[in-house]
Amino acid sequence: MLLRATLLYLLPLTLAAAPSPITPDFTNVTVFTPPINWTSKGTSYARTVVLTHDCSNTILTTFTASPPGEAYLPVFQSNDQGKTWNELSRIYFSTQNYTGGGIWQPFLYELPEKVGKFPAGTILASGNGIPGGFSSTNIELHASTDKGKTWQFVSVVATGTAPNTTNGATPIWEPFLLYHDGELGVFYSDQRDPLHGQKLAHQQSRDLVSWGSVINDVAMSNYTLRPGMTTIAQIGEGKKARFMLSYELGMAPGLVDYAVGYRISDSPFTFDGAPDMQLVATDGTIPAAGPYTVWTPAGGPQGTIVVSDSTYAQVFTNTAGGDPKKWIKQVVGKNQGVSYTRSLTLLPDAQGKKVLFSNGGYYGLSAATVTAGQWVVPGDAVKNTKCIPGH
């Protein structure tokens, strides 16, 4: 959860035999450093998307920052797999005056198919708008039809009261976007239900303007428990595809504080009722806080699930479809760092093994820098036949 200051800092693919080893192109590059004239130089919550609809492979990233004057989300782009970056645009939330508050917990997403009037390839941006008086929390949706150069307001998905992580308060947090079967789901943490101190829920839309009712994803019977920070990855392809939702679990007695848990379901819209599983590595390590999950078909017959958290520099992998007994803690190399809700993005490359780490800095630091670095998934490669840079 953003206010918890105790936190420390797809494509057609077929298996290929005997791949040659690959290494990261870089391990740590600077995306953004707040200018010296900014009063607040903190950054956090970096989020990244690769534009694959037209095989441009442009990478966009955004993050929480505190620029002087009117609040906005900065959008940076890279055209070389994340090695160099330049500012592309700024997203201003316009339904309220967010100056003095900010736009927290951003997310970027590329529509794989048309939704309403928005064509495939539209870039969506969401975030939690906080007015200057810190009176409310507002998950907005904005769209770009020119690869992130310009943005338009689309809708307000949900609203809550003032940002407050105390059980009994009623804000909302942390939007995550995912398209499935003709609908866009906006997933978020929700404190508005009197039966739950906090739960995970989502709303669905077929036009990005009108939103359906709130549907539970993870709602614990124990009121005091606080599942938060949804991320979802599709595991597998075609008819065998399933979906994994990862989350942190706050206020759980007897566990590591904010231990990472997960659920697996046949649809991203049916996590409610799926069994809860705790992520524990084979060496006994329990990741904690701010998980982010991706899947790649590389690494073995069932591909590889990769989970990052906000406590360890390492990541946690699973090549057994999410079997809770098969999580491995992996060293990721130098300078990947630990950050508040570090995000992961699968990069398009010839073997399907490169993951981009996006670090937004620790929460609560007086100054932080947004960085990026590559990591290579261990194990078998795959042959990627589409959208490969240079092809």
C-alpha positions in Angstrom: 0.0 0.0 0.0 1.4 3.4 -1.0 1.0 5.1 2.3 2.8 2.3 4.3 6.1 4.1 4.9 7.6 1.0 6.4 8.3 -0.5 3.0 11.9 -0.5 1.9 13.0 1.2 -0.6 1.6 -12.1 -27.2 3.1 -13.5 -29.9 3.1 -16.8 -31.8 5.6 -18.9 -30.1 6.9 -22.5 -30.5 9.5 -24.4 -28.7 13.1 -24.4 -30.1 15.8 -26.9 -29.3 19.4 -26.2 -28.0 19.2 -22.3 -27.9 22.4 -20.3 -27.8 22.9 -18.5 -24.5 21.9 -14.8 -24.3 22.8 -12.2 -21.8 21.2 -8.9 -20.8 22.0 -5.9 -23.0 22.2 -3.7 -19.9 21.5 -4.1 -16.1 20.9 -0.6 -14.9 20.1 2.6 -16.8 18.5 5.8 -15.7 15.1 6.7 -17.1 14.3 9.8 -15.1 15.9 11.9 -12.3 13.7 14.7 -10.8 15.1 18.1 -11.7 17.1 20.0 -9.1 14.4 22.7 -8.9 11.6 20.3 -7.9 10.7 20.7 -4.3 9.8 17.0 -4.0 12.1 14.6 -5.7 10.6 11.3 -4.8 9.5 8.8 -7.4 7.8 5.4 -7.1 5.5 2.8 -8.8 7.1 2.6 -12.3 4.9 0.9 -14.9 5.8 -0.1 -18.4 4.1 -1.4 -21.6 5.6 -2.7 -24.9 3.6 -1.7 -28.0 3.3 -4.9 -30.0 0.0 -4.3 -31.9 1.9 -3.0 -35.0 5.2 -4.6 -34.1 6.8 -1.2 -33.3 8.2 -2.6 -30.1 8.3 0.9 -28.6 8.3 0.8 -24.8 6.4 3.3 -22.8 6.9 3.9 -19.1 5.2 6.1 -16.5 5.6 6.5 -12.7 4.5 8.5 -9.7 6.3 11.8 -9.4 5.7 15.2 -7.7 6.3 17.9 -10.3 5.7 21.5 -9.3 2.4 23.0 -10.4 -0.3 20.9 -12.0 -0.1 17.2 -11.4 0.6 14.9 -14.3 1.9 11.4 -15.2 5.2 11.7 -17.1 5.4 9.3 -20.1 8.8 8.2 -21.4 9.6 6.1 -24.4 12.4 3.8 -25.5 13.0 2.4 -29.0 16.0 0.2 -28.1 14.6 -2.4 -25.7 14.9 0.0 -22.7 18.5 1.0 -23.0 17.8 4.7 -23.6 14.7 6.9 -22.8 13.2 10.3 -23.6 10.1 12.1 -22.4 7.2 11.6 -24.9 4.2 13.2 -23.2 2.4 14.1 -20.0 -1.0 12.9 -18.9 -3.1 15.5 -17.0 -6.1 14.2 -15.2 -8.8 16.8 -15.7 -12.0 15.8 -13.8 -10.7 17.5 -10.6 -7.9 19.7 -9.5 -5.1 17.3 -8.4 -2.5 20.0 -7.8 -1.2 19.6 -4.3 -2.3 16.0 -4.2 -1.1 14.1 -7.1 -1.7 11.1 -9.4 -0.6 7.9 -7.7 -0.3 4.3 -8.7 -0.3 4.6 -12.5 -0.8 1.8 -15.0 -0.3 1.5 -18.8 -1.9 -1.0 -21.1 -2.2 -1.6 -24.9 -5.6 -2.8 -26.1 -5.2 -6.1 -28.1 -8.6 -5.7 -29.7 -11.2 -3.0 -30.3 -13.3 -2.0 -27.3 -16.2 0.4 -28.0 -14.9 3.2 -30.2 -11.3 2.6 -29.3 -9.3 0.5 -31.8 -6.8 -2.2 -31.2 -3.5 -0.7 -30.3 -5.0 2.1 -28.2 -2.8 2.9 -25.2 -4.7 3.2 -22.0 -3.5 4.9 -18.8 -5.0 4.8 -15.4 -4.1 6.1 -12.0 -5.4 7.2 -8.7 -6.1 10.9 -8.7 -5.8 12.6 -5.3 -7.1 16.2 -5.0 -5.0 18.9 -3.2 -7.1 18.6 -0.1 -6.6 14.8 0.0 -10.4 14.5 0.1 -10.9 11.5 -2.2 -9.4 8.8 -4.3 -10.4 8.6 -8.0 -9.5 5.9 -10.5 -9.6 7.5 -14.0 -9.1 6.1 -17.4 -7.3 8.0 -20.3 -6.5 6.9 -23.8 -4.0 7.6 -26.6 -4.6 6.6 -30.2 -1.2 7.9 -31.4 1.2 5.7 -29.4 1.3 7.9 -26.4 1.9 11.3 -27.9 -1.5 12.7 -26.9 -4.1 11.7 -24.4 -7.8 12.1 -23.9 -10.0 11.5 -20.8 -12.3 8.5 -21.1 -14.1 7.9 -17.8 -13.9 7.7 -14.1 -14.1 4.0 -13.2 -14.5 4.3 -9.4 -14.2 6.8 -6.5 -13.5 6.5 -2.8 -13.0 8.7 0.2 -9.7 10.3 1.4 -6.5 8.2 1.2 -6.3 6.4 4.5 -5.0 2.8 5.1 -6.9 2.4 8.4 -9.5 -0.3 8.4 -12.9 1.4 8.4 -11.8 4.2 6.0 -13.3 3.9 2.5 -10.7 4.8 -0.2 -9.7 2.8 -3.3 -6.2 2.1 -4.6 -3.9 0.6 -7.3 -5.6 0.1 -10.6 -4.5 -2.7 -12.9 -5.9 -3.1 -16.4 -6.5 -6.3 -18.4 -8.6 -7.1 -21.5 -10.4 -10.5 -21.8 -13.1 -11.8 -24.0 -14.5 -8.5 -25.3 -14.2 -6.6 -22.0 -11.7 -4.5 -20.2 -11.4 -5.2 -16.5 -10.1 -2.5 -14.1 -8.9 -4.3 -10.9 -8.2 -2.4 -7.7 -7.9 -2.5 -3.9 -11.2 -1.5 -2.3 -11.9 -0.4 1.3 -15.5 0.6 0.7 -17.1 -2.7 1.6 -18.2 -2.7 5.3 -17.6 -6.4 5.5 -13.9 -6.1 4.7 -11.1 -3.8 5.9 -9.8 -4.1 2.3 -10.6 -6.4 -0.5 -9.5 -6.9 -4.2 -12.2 -6.3 -6.7 -12.8 -5.3 -10.3 -15.3 -3.7 -12.7 -15.8 -4.6 -16.4 -16.7 -2.5 -19.5 -17.4 -3.1 -23.1 -17.0 0.5 -24.2 -14.6 2.0 -21.5 -17.2 4.5 -20.6 -19.9 2.6 -18.7 -18.7 0.3 -15.9 -20.4 -2.8 -14.4 -20.9 -3.6 -10.8 -18.1 -4.2 -8.3 -17.1 -7.9 -8.4 -14.9 -9.5 -5.7 -11.6 -11.1 -6.5 -10.0 -11.6 -3.1 -12.3 -10.8 -0.1 -11.2 -12.5 3.1 -13.7 -13.7 5.8 -11.5 -12.1 8.4 -12.4 -8.4 8.3 -9.0 -7.2 9.4 -7.0 -8.8 6.6 -5.9 -6.4 3.8 -5.2 -8.1 0.5 -3.8 -5.4 -1.9 -2.0 -4.5 -5.1 -3.4 -6.8 -7.8 -1.3 -7.9 -10.7 -2.5 -10.5 -13.1 -0.6 -12.7 -15.7 -1.9 -15.0 -18.3 -0.3 -18.4 -17.8 -0.1 -20.5 -21.0 -1.7 -19.9 -24.4 -4.8 -20.8 -26.3 -7.4 -23.0 -24.7 -5.0 -24.1 -22.0 -4.4 -20.5 -20.8 -5.2 -19.7 -17.2 -4.7 -16.5 -15.1 -2.7 -15.8 -12.0 -3.6 -13.0 -9.6 -0.8 -12.0 -7.1 -1.3 -9.8 -4.1 0.1 -8.8 -0.8 -1.7 -9.7 2.4 -1.5 -7.1 5.2 -2.5 -7.6 8.8 -2.2 -11.4 8.7 -1.2 -12.8 12.1 1.7 -15.3 12.1 2.9 -14.5 8.6 5.6 -12.3 7.2 4.1 -8.8 7.1 2.5 -8.3 3.7 3.4 -11.8 2.5 2.7 -12.5 -1.2 -0.2 -14.7 -2.0 -1.9 -15.7 -5.3 -4.9 -17.3 -6.9 -5.2 -19.1 -10.2 -8.4 -19.2 -12.3 -9.6 -20.0 -15.8 -10.7 -16.4 -16.3 -9.4 -13.1 -14.9 -13.0 -12.3 -14.0 -13.6 -15.3 -11.8 -10.9 -15.2 -9.1 -13.5 -15.0 -6.3 -13.7 -18.5 -4.8 -10.4 -19.7 -6.2 -8.1 -21.1 -3.5 -5.5 -18.8 -1.9 -1.9 -20.0 -2.1 1.1 -18.5 -0.4 4.3 -18.0 -2.3 7.1 -19.7 -0.4 10.4 -20.4 -2.2 12.1 -23.8 -1.8 14.7 -22.2 0.4 12.0 -20.9 2.7 12.0 -17.3 1.6 8.6 -15.6 1.6 8.4 -12.5 -0.7 6.6 -9.6 0.8 4.8 -6.4 -0.4 4.1 -5.0 -3.8 4.2 -8.2 -6.0 4.3 -8.0 -9.8 3.8 -11.1 -12.0 4.5 -11.9 -15.6 4.6 -15.2 -17.6 6.8 -16.3 -20.5 6.6 -19.5 -22.5 10.4 -19.8 -22.2 12.0 -21.9 -19.4 10.2 -25.2 -19.9 7.1 -27.0 -21.2 4.8 -24.9 -19.0 6.7 -21.7 -19.4 7.9 -19.6 -16.5 6.0 -17.5 -14.0 8.2 -14.6 -12.7 7.2 -12.7 -9.5 8.9 -9.6 -8.2 8.3 -8.1 -4.7 9.2 -5.0 -2.8 11.5 -6.6 -0.3 14.0 -8.7 -2.2 16.3 -7.9 -5.2 15.8 -11.4 -6.4 12.7 -12.7 -8.2 10.7 -15.9 -7.8 10.1 -18.3 -10.6 7.8 -21.3 -11.2 8.0 -23.6 -14.2 5.2 -25.9 -12.9 2.1 -23.8 -13.7 2.0 -22.2 -10.2 2.5 -25.3 -8.1 3.0 -23.8 -4.6 5.8 -26.3 -3.9 7.9 -25.3 -7.0 8.9 -21.6 -6.4 12.6 -20.9 -6.9 14.4 -17.7 -5.7 16.5 -16.5 -8.6 19.5 -14.1 -8.5 18.9 -11.4 -11.1 22.4 -9.9 -11.4 23.8 -6.6 -10.3 22.0 -3.3 -10.0 18.5 -4.4 -10.5 17.7 -3.0 -7.1 14.8 -3.2 -4.8 12.0 -0.6 -5.2 8.5 0.1 -4.2 6.4 -2.3 -6.4 9.1 -2.9 -9.0 7.4 -3.9 -12.2 8.2 -6.6 -14.8 7.6 -6.6 -18.6 8.3 -9.4 -21.1 10.4 -8.0 -24.0 10.1 -9.2 -27.6 13.3 -11.0 -28.5 14.3 -14.0 -30.5 14.2 -16.4 -27.6 11.4 -15.0 -25.4 13.7 -14.8 -22.3 14.3 -11.1 -21.6 12.4 -9.3 -18.9 12.6 -5.6 -18.3 12.7 -4.5 -14.7 11.3 -1.0 -14.0 12.3 0.5 -10.6 10.5 3.6 -9.4 12.4 4.1 -6.2 11.6 3.4 -2.5 8.4 5.0 -1.1 9.1 7.9 1.3 12.6 8.8 0.1 13.3 12.5 -0.2 14.9 11.8 -3.6 14.8 8.8 -6.0 15.5 7.9 -9.6 13.6 5.8 -12.0 15.8 3.0 -13.5 15.4 0.0 -15.8 17.4 -3.2 -16.3 17.1 -6.4 -18.2 17.1 -10.0 -16.9 17.2 -13.3 -18.7 14.9 -16.1 -17.7 16.8 -19.3 -17.1 16.0 -22.6 -18.9 14.8 -23.4 -22.4 14.3 -20.7 -25.0 11.4 -20.4 -27.4 11.4 -19.4 -31.1 9.6 -16.1 -31.5 8.5 -15.6 -35.1 6.9 -12.2 -35.0 7.7 -8.6 -33.9 11.4 -9.3 -33.3 13.6 -6.1 -33.4 15.6 -6.0 -36.6 13.4 -8.5 -38.4 
